[in-house]
């Protein structure tokens, strides 16, 4: 999901919003120091994963920052529903895993931190 996140960053940049994209390629070990550092810098976090939002990257990030750097965290991922099969682009759209959806979550996170 790094590529769609980078595309979302470009959509946000076009609106004057500067966003950072971190490639968190492992949940264990989780780079808590890096995540907390960016939580401090940005004031909000949006996680993106091709996974159920329960028990994945978003959950791990929430656990990592909740006691150290509490900021709003929004998660983009499969919203705890049964999986479907099919061609990738329609599935990404169905599950809200597109750059446009990621950008919208980022804007919602920004509103939450104010």
JOLINTA-V581480 format. One record per backbone hydrogen bond with DSSP energy under -1.0 kcal/mol. CO is the residue of the C=O (numbers start at 1). NH is the residue of the N-H. If there is no record, write none. Layout:
((CO	NH) (CO	NH))
This chain:
((1	5) (2	6) (3	7) (4	8) (5	9) (6	10) (7	11) (8	12) (9	13) (10	14) (12	15) (12	17) (13	16) (22	24) (23	25) (30	32) (31	35) (32	36) (33	37) (34	38) (35	39) (36	40) (37	41) (38	42) (39	43) (45	74) (47	76) (49	51) (51	78) (56	60) (57	61) (58	62) (59	63) (60	64) (61	65) (62	66) (65	69) (72	45) (74	47) (76	49) (78	53) (78	80) (87	91) (88	92) (89	93) (90	94) (91	95) (92	97) (93	96) (98	102) (99	103) (100	104) (101	105) (102	106) (103	107) (104	108) (105	109) (106	110) (107	111) (108	112) (109	113))
